[in-house]
Structure formats: structure tokens, C-alpha cells
Amino acid sequence: MKKMKLVMIGNGMAGVRTLEELLKIAPDMYDITVFGAEPHPNYNRILLSPVLAGEQTIDEIILNPLSWYEEHGITLHLGKTVVDVDRARRVVTAADGTVAEYERLLITTGSNPFILPVPGKDLIGVIAYRDIADTNTMIETAKTHKHAVVIGGGLLGLEAANGLMLRGMSVTVVHISSWLMERQLDTVAGKLLEKSLADRGLKFELGAHTAALLGNDEGRVRAVQFKDGREIPADLVVMAAGIRPNTTLAEKIGLHCQRGIVVTDTMQTVTDARIYSVGECAAHRGIAYGLVAPLFEQGKVCATHLAHFGIGRYTGSQTSTKLKVTGIDLFSAGDFMGGEGCEEILLSDPTAPGGGIYKKLVIKDDKLVGACLYGDTVDGSWYFKLLREGRSVADIRDRLMFGESNIGDTGHEGHNKAAAMADSDEVCGCNGVNKGAICKAIKDKGLFTLEEVRKHTKASASCGSCTGLVEQLIMFTAGGDYSATPKKKAMCGCTDHSHQEVRDAIFKDHLTSIPQLMQHLGWKTPNGCASCRPALNYYLISSWPKEAKDDPQSRFINERSHANIQKDGTYSVIPRMWGGETTADELRRIADAVDKYKIPTVKVTGGQRIDLLGVKKEDLVNVWKDIGMPSGHAYAKALRTVKTCVGSEWCRMGTQDSTQMGKDLERAMWRMYAPHKVKFAVSGCPRNCAEAGIKDVGIIGVDSGWEMYVAGNGGIKTEVAHFFTKLKTAEEVLEYTGAFMQLYRKEGWYLERTVHYVSRVGLDYVKKKILDDHEGRKALWAELQFALDGEPDPWFDFDKARVDTRQFQPLQPQLASSATSA
Amino acid sequence: MTTWTPICRIDDIPVLGSRRVLREKGAAVALFRTETNEVFALLDRCPHKAGQLSQGIVFGSSVACPLHNWTIGLHDGQAAAPDVGCTPRFAVRIEDGAVSLKADELATLGTELPLPMAGPCLRHAA
């Protein structure tokens, strides 16, 4: 097949990323020609500030060396500015007369710095801050000249000023507003930033209007003059007063432009279907983005359309801001200024070590709508997530300010400033990834987003408690940003549907099998993946009990073999011990099985049970049979343990028979599959020896009855359970606990623990459903009892539990005598 | 001349599932059956941390390792990007529903690769 011709005008980050995405999915579809006005291959423009500051070199920020273009057969015209496009003949022309034909055209001309229209703007020594040439001019000027003035106290201006100061110049920042970065920070944070930068040696002229730039006899700038007549010396003036989408060419060739080249959700220009545009020059739904993550997302969407896959829509991004000045942490997102109808939560400690801490959270209608952090930004990503999801924060409002990290984050030694960490310090405690490894991967592999870093390094990919640190590292190493799109997250790559949409469809359309569901909802893969199939299987059997059939091949191995796989491929077996009570008889049988099957490790678990570790898969069936105790479901997303204290039967402090209560709860709800594992505990008095405060449901006996707590968690984020209600009788405890569980089973997303479920829907909602709606509660409890009635014990009733027993028998190659030759 | 060793019937392998074939030496061989009744054989050993691929979830023509969810292609034994690694694959013959593996591959392929260890034997090993 003859290749089509693709021409790209502009050789920047967004455009080249689009080509990379395209080459990944359709490597042989196009003959590609690229025009770049600069004489350099694609480099990381965001990292010009660290280059200026002397922290990195130009070579280090090259993203695609010339060899990359060669490898992929791309014709590269460097230093050639395209001046015209004949859309009828489909030919582009560069200033030097170079022409190229196209069938698809991609315009990625980026943006231009805004040059203040003041007298003297064309003097020598007056520059913008946009590309390598500007950066080199600044570095060279700093060697020979003394005074620099940066016009513009925004992100770019401050980064330029900081760099020039580090290069030895005396730098004044001139800013029209009365505080710095007024589009990202409120007054207080802006002032803290000013003080911190002033302490480093920067000078400021705030609320100052530049009237003219004055030159000397040689035509070089010598001073900046303000409207009030004052002058300050300047051998170098850097204009950093904002950028404008570069639409000069697009307008000339008649493409519709309005604050950028207007594109659709498929990144096609609205004027000419053969012409696409991504990056800072493109206006999508009225917004021209300037951050890397949204632009890369645009690139990905654009690539799928160029490749004729016709999938993917770009639907806009929410963005946030960080400043790349080493040692200064600030973060802002959303409507951080507040105003009418908004409430603010503030924390202010202006004299805290390291330049002060200031945090402002803006809440509207019980939702977080804006955040502005200075000095401590590790929770930025958490706030940003809350902001994007738009969920109610009413139930966590009292703890919101203290961030996600105040509730027991573990695994990164309590670090909250990535810049202060040594390369050997561990960032991700789950996967053992240290700072050095993450930074190296970011640099070597050109990673920009959290998702990319997760994929390549596994950091932050498991429990996620180090996400804030990883994002800081991305920021400082690659200049990546926090920006992220979708509020609605697809279940996995196999579908565009979210967990909620799938759950709803199963219920509404009465779907009862995975193939039926996949056809109905247009799954993109023939039989899903290891991520969606277990979720679908759970959704089906929990929505349609006794009707939907369990599919063992869609379950994780533990739930297929009813034991817990270990690192060497052996399994662990934990029999159920109701309420943690056992007998001499049971212990004898366990001991005999340990001897008979040579089980290497016997361990008492935290849930008051006994764990037999290292059982060979072939022995599982016989171990279960010999022990003769019910399955503990210690391997399943199901009810695990019900931990109890000895309670009033023995304890001199006990007020209630907690052991019996625990046994009753366990007998009522064992065999109950759930979105994730579920643990209960029952204590007989408020001394709470059973640690009921960190369980999915915790029951605490008091003299007058039982207190019920829900949605606690002792795991990654130690989360104290919320007080739910006070109950009088054991029957009520069963009913309320069962109803809460059934609500969670019906509404929870797969792999969502009760703590996450409750925080998503809000405790008030759960209270409404269980405490206020008496009929509804009883109905839920009845539903759960119906679902569990007659459910098999998978260790004994193999057929009914759909256990494929063939798995326990390895195959033996048949003897050589029966072998055939060919 | 190739000698084929009969292993089982195709129906002995669950659809979207697998069976393990024990060998005298080395890791087992994992036999996989896809939804379209193709059968593949890989060394039952993930290139990452030697997890038993036979215990993973099979989808499309891939299997997800049960230990850390690496995705391994059944055609070629290659880990899906960005993970990097490869597990040896074995030739499979199906005739009239009978599944056979090559005798020489059964005897030698991948036998030098160490098996994963856990439990008290780690202490002795150290």
C-alpha cells in the first residue's frame, strides 16, 4: 500500500509526542515530514528554567535526538519556517522555498510570547523567554552584564528571574499586579512567595506599569522607565508577560481561529478536515492549554484519528500549577480565590521553617472547588483529585486541611518533600522504588505523567500513598504537571464504561453473564482482561444471586483454588475459627495435617486464626478434608475474620458477650463475597481489645447495648471507623451490620474497601439508607440472607461452588513408549 | 525427526484456563487454552519473579501472572510493555484433540532456570 503523506508544522513537545503515539499504533502508514523553525530537534521546553538556573544542560533536555527522526524515516527540515499552505493543492511552503505535499497536515506551532507594545521593545538586550536561543542569550548576557529586569511576575517570569540571579545578575521583577502569580495564588501566598524570593536576593517592583525601555548610543537597552517617571537600570529585559497561541499561519490560510486554532474533540480543525492541530496553538472548547499532560492527551487522541482508528475523544482537562524553582513548593488548582457562596479553610504559619506554610482550601456546596498551597504541597494531588471528582467533603471537612498524609500514610518514612530526599531514600515502600530510580526513569525514558511513571517504575502503582512525592519528582525532573482529565474513569482499557455505569447496566438490563454483558456494552476486547473480568464476575453474582453463574476462570487464582498463592507457587490455608475460638480437637487435626503434608510454617494470624503456609497445590483438597474445618475465605474478597475479645463470659471488665456476638455475626455472614475483603471485630467493653476501631464493621459493647462503627481500615491508610449508631440487642447488631454489608455489596466498586466506598458516597448517605429507612434496611438484610442462603463451602462442596478440581492434578507426560514420531 | 510426547486431551484444559505439566527437572510447563481453542505452552515461570503463569487469568492470547500482574503473551512468551522479559515457549501439536509437546523440549528447555523459593528454606539458603 502506498503510504500517505503527513506534514507537521512545528517541532515541539506536543507535536512530536503525537508522532510518537502515531508511530506506536501505525508505524508504516505515513511518510512524515516535519518543519521546525528552531535549529534544534524536539526538546523539553519546560526544562529551560533548570537550564537557565544551571541545574541541567541543553543536551540533557533533548527529548528526540536527530537519530530518532532518522530511525523513523522522518524528513526533518530544521530552521525552516513555514510561510504558506495551499489547501487546495495540499502543499506547504517554507520561507526558503522548501515545499512538501500532504494528505494530512498537523499544525503544532505552539505559542508566542506576548511582547509589551512599549517604546524600545526592539532594542538590543530585550528578549522574550521562550526557546533555547532566548535561554542562551540570557546565559551569555549574564556573563558580561549586571542588571536584569524581568517583566512579568508569573510562573515563567519568576523562573527566568531566579535563573538569572543564580547566574550572578542583579534582577528586578516588574509586575503589574500587587502580588506575584496572581492567576495562581491569592494575596497571602503571593506575599509569602515574594518574601522567600526576596530573601534569595530578587528585587520586586509590584503594581508597576512599564512605560518605556530606554536605550544607549549603541542601541542596547540601559533602563526601564515606569509611568511615574522612575527609572531602573537594565542591561537585559526579559518579557515574560504571558503567551499567545501562535495562529499567524493558520489565520493566513483561512482556518477558523478564536483564542487559538479551533479544533473538535478529535483534534481536527473545524475548517478543514485534513488539518489537525494539537498543543498550545489549538483552542479546544475555547481553551488553549499550556501544560504538558493535557497536550499529550490531545496528541494521543489525534494519533488514533490519524491512524484511522477513529476512537478516542479529547474532552478537556482540569489543570493545576506548580513552580519550578528549586526549594520553593507551591501548588494551586481550581477556584483558589473563593468569593460569593464559598467558604474557606485556612492554615497559616508564616514563620514556619523553610519560608512559611500557608494552605487555603475553598469549599462551595460541600465540595472542594479550589486549593492554594505554599510551603507544603505533598497533599496537592489529593486535593486535586477531590476537586476533579467533585465529591462531597462534608464528612471529612474537619480533617481536610491536614491532608491525606495525616491519617496514617506509611511506606515512605514520613517524607513529604521530595526535593529534600536523597537518591537512595525509598519513595514507594510497596514496590521498593527509591528516588534515584524514579528520577532516572523519568529522564531516560522521557516520562511526564504519573501514569507513565507508574507503568515504568511501579512507584505509586500499588497503594498510592506516595503519589504526592512521585508527582513532586515528575515536576522537578521533567516538568510534568498534575493535570489530569477524566472525572469519569473507564474500568480498564477494554471499555469506556466506568464501574458505576457497568453496575447500573447489569441491574437495569438484567445482565447475567460475562459474554452477554460484553456484547451488550460493546467491550473492545474479546474476553476482557485480568482487571475487568474479576470485577464483572463479582458485579454479576452480587446483582443477580442464584441466577448469575460464577465464572471461576474470571476469578483471581486465590478465589479459583480457594487458598492463597505464595511467592513460590505453594498456597496458604486458613480454616475458619468462629470468633477466634477453637478446640483441642481442631488443634489436633491441624497438627496432624501439618505433619502429614509436611507443611513448613504454622503461623497465628492477626485475625485470631491459624495460617498453614507452604501447602502444595496437589495437597490442598486433602488438607481441607483432613482438617475438616470450614473455609476461612482468607484468600477472597469476602468476609474474612471476626475478631473478638473474651467478653463478659470471662473478662472481669466485660459488659457484653462479645465472643458470642462475633460468632453469630460470622455465622450469619460467612461465604459473603464483597467488592473487597471485609473484616469485623467485636469488643465486650470500651477498652476495645478486639481493635474494633479499624475494621469494616466494629461493634463495641457498652453497658446499655452495642455501639456500631463502620468503614475503618487498618491497612495502607490507617483509618479510624466512624461511629454509626447505638443498638440495644444482638438481633439489631445482625440486622444493621447485614444491611450495611448488602448496601456495600450492591453499590461498592470492585476493589473498593468500605472506607473508600463510604468516603465516595458519604456517611450521611449510608446513614439515610440504614438508619432512617427502616423498611429499606430490613429489605437489605433480607436480600443478603437470600443471597447467602444455601451458599456452598468451597472446601467441601466443589460442584456447587464450581471448583474445577482438575487444577489440583498436574499432568504427567505420557511414557516414551506411547510417544509418536513425525 | 521430532518426537512428540502426548500430554492430554484439549478438553482436559479449561477454556480460558490452563494445566501444569510436571517434568523431571526444572519448572513445569503451563498449557493454556484460549476462548478460540488455541493451545499454547510456556515455561510455568514468569520472567519477573518466577511466578506460576499457569495460575494466572487468561484473556485474549495473554496471561496475567498471579504474583505481580505482569502480562505475558502466549504466542511468544514476551512480557507486555513497559515490562521487559521473556519466558521460554514450547511447541504444541494438536491432533484429533490430543495435545502433545516435543520430547526434547520437555526434557531440556528452560530446565536451567531456578525455581522460586519461600518459607524456611530461604533461611537455609541464606
HADDOCK unambig.tbl for C-alpha pairs under 7 A between the chains (distance, minus, plus):
assign (segid A and resid 455 and name CA) (segid B and resid 82 and name CA) 6.57 0.50 0.50
assign (segid A and resid 456 and name CA) (segid B and resid 82 and name CA) 5.84 0.50 0.50
assign (segid A and resid 526 and name CA) (segid B and resid 60 and name CA) 6.30 0.50 0.50
assign (segid A and resid 527 and name CA) (segid B and resid 59 and name CA) 5.80 0.50 0.50
assign (segid A and resid 527 and name CA) (segid B and resid 60 and name CA) 6.04 0.50 0.50
assign (segid A and resid 528 and name CA) (segid B and resid 59 and name CA) 6.28 0.50 0.50
assign (segid A and resid 529 and name CA) (segid B and resid 59 and name CA) 5.43 0.50 0.50
assign (segid A and resid 530 and name CA) (segid B and resid 57 and name CA) 5.71 0.50 0.50
assign (segid A and resid 530 and name CA) (segid B and resid 59 and name CA) 6.96 0.50 0.50
assign (segid A and resid 530 and name CA) (segid B and resid 64 and name CA) 6.23 0.50 0.50
assign (segid A and resid 553 and name CA) (segid B and resid 16 and name CA) 6.35 0.50 0.50
assign (segid A and resid 553 and name CA) (segid B and resid 17 and name CA) 6.25 0.50 0.50
assign (segid A and resid 553 and name CA) (segid B and resid 57 and name CA) 6.67 0.50 0.50
assign (segid A and resid 554 and name CA) (segid B and resid 57 and name CA) 6.75 0.50 0.50
assign (segid A and resid 556 and name CA) (segid B and resid 57 and name CA) 6.61 0.50 0.50
assign (segid A and resid 557 and name CA) (segid B and resid 55 and name CA) 5.76 0.50 0.50
assign (segid A and resid 557 and name CA) (segid B and resid 56 and name CA) 6.29 0.50 0.50
assign (segid A and resid 557 and name CA) (segid B and resid 66 and name CA) 6.74 0.50 0.50
assign (segid A and resid 567 and name CA) (segid B and resid 51 and name CA) 6.73 0.50 0.50
assign (segid A and resid 567 and name CA) (segid B and resid 67 and name CA) 6.90 0.50 0.50
assign (segid A and resid 567 and name CA) (segid B and resid 118 and name CA) 6.24 0.50 0.50
assign (segid A and resid 568 and name CA) (segid B and resid 51 and name CA) 6.91 0.50 0.50
assign (segid A and resid 568 and name CA) (segid B and resid 116 and name CA) 4.82 0.50 0.50
assign (segid A and resid 568 and name CA) (segid B and resid 117 and name CA) 4.99 0.50 0.50
assign (segid A and resid 568 and name CA) (segid B and resid 118 and name CA) 5.42 0.50 0.50
assign (segid A and resid 569 and name CA) (segid B and resid 51 and name CA) 6.64 0.50 0.50
assign (segid A and resid 569 and name CA) (segid B and resid 52 and name CA) 6.10 0.50 0.50
assign (segid A and resid 600 and name CA) (segid B and resid 120 and name CA) 6.87 0.50 0.50
assign (segid A and resid 807 and name CA) (segid B and resid 19 and name CA) 6.49 0.50 0.50
assign (segid A and resid 810 and name CA) (segid B and resid 19 and name CA) 6.74 0.50 0.50
assign (segid A and resid 810 and name CA) (segid B and resid 20 and name CA) 5.19 0.50 0.50
assign (segid A and resid 810 and name CA) (segid B and resid 21 and name CA) 5.78 0.50 0.50
assign (segid A and resid 810 and name CA) (segid B and resid 22 and name CA) 6.37 0.50 0.50
assign (segid A and resid 811 and name CA) (segid B and resid 7 and name CA) 6.97 0.50 0.50
assign (segid A and resid 811 and name CA) (segid B and resid 20 and name CA) 5.94 0.50 0.50
assign (segid A and resid 811 and name CA) (segid B and resid 21 and name CA) 4.58 0.50 0.50
assign (segid A and resid 811 and name CA) (segid B and resid 22 and name CA) 6.21 0.50 0.50
assign (segid A and resid 812 and name CA) (segid B and resid 7 and name CA) 6.74 0.50 0.50
assign (segid A and resid 812 and name CA) (segid B and resid 21 and name CA) 5.76 0.50 0.50
assign (segid A and resid 812 and name CA) (segid B and resid 22 and name CA) 5.74 0.50 0.50
assign (segid A and resid 813 and name CA) (segid B and resid 5 and name CA) 6.52 0.50 0.50
assign (segid A and resid 813 and name CA) (segid B and resid 6 and name CA) 6.42 0.50 0.50
assign (segid A and resid 813 and name CA) (segid B and resid 7 and name CA) 5.02 0.50 0.50
assign (segid A and resid 813 and name CA) (segid B and resid 21 and name CA) 6.88 0.50 0.50
assign (segid A and resid 814 and name CA) (segid B and resid 5 and name CA) 6.50 0.50 0.50
assign (segid A and resid 814 and name CA) (segid B and resid 6 and name CA) 5.79 0.50 0.50
assign (segid A and resid 814 and name CA) (segid B and resid 7 and name CA) 6.06 0.50 0.50
assign (segid A and resid 819 and name CA) (segid B and resid 3 and name CA) 6.82 0.50 0.50
assign (segid A and resid 819 and name CA) (segid B and resid 4 and name CA) 5.90 0.50 0.50
assign (segid A and resid 819 and name CA) (segid B and resid 5 and name CA) 4.82 0.50 0.50
assign (segid A and resid 819 and name CA) (segid B and resid 6 and name CA) 6.19 0.50 0.50
assign (segid A and resid 820 and name CA) (segid B and resid 3 and name CA) 6.04 0.50 0.50
assign (segid A and resid 820 and name CA) (segid B and resid 4 and name CA) 5.51 0.50 0.50
assign (segid A and resid 820 and name CA) (segid B and resid 5 and name CA) 6.69 0.50 0.50
assign (segid A and resid 821 and name CA) (segid B and resid 2 and name CA) 5.95 0.50 0.50
assign (segid A and resid 821 and name CA) (segid B and resid 3 and name CA) 4.51 0.50 0.50
assign (segid A and resid 821 and name CA) (segid B and resid 4 and name CA) 5.94 0.50 0.50
assign (segid A and resid 822 and name CA) (segid B and resid 1 and name CA) 6.39 0.50 0.50
assign (segid A and resid 822 and name CA) (segid B and resid 2 and name CA) 5.75 0.50 0.50
assign (segid A and resid 822 and name CA) (segid B and resid 3 and name CA) 6.51 0.50 0.50
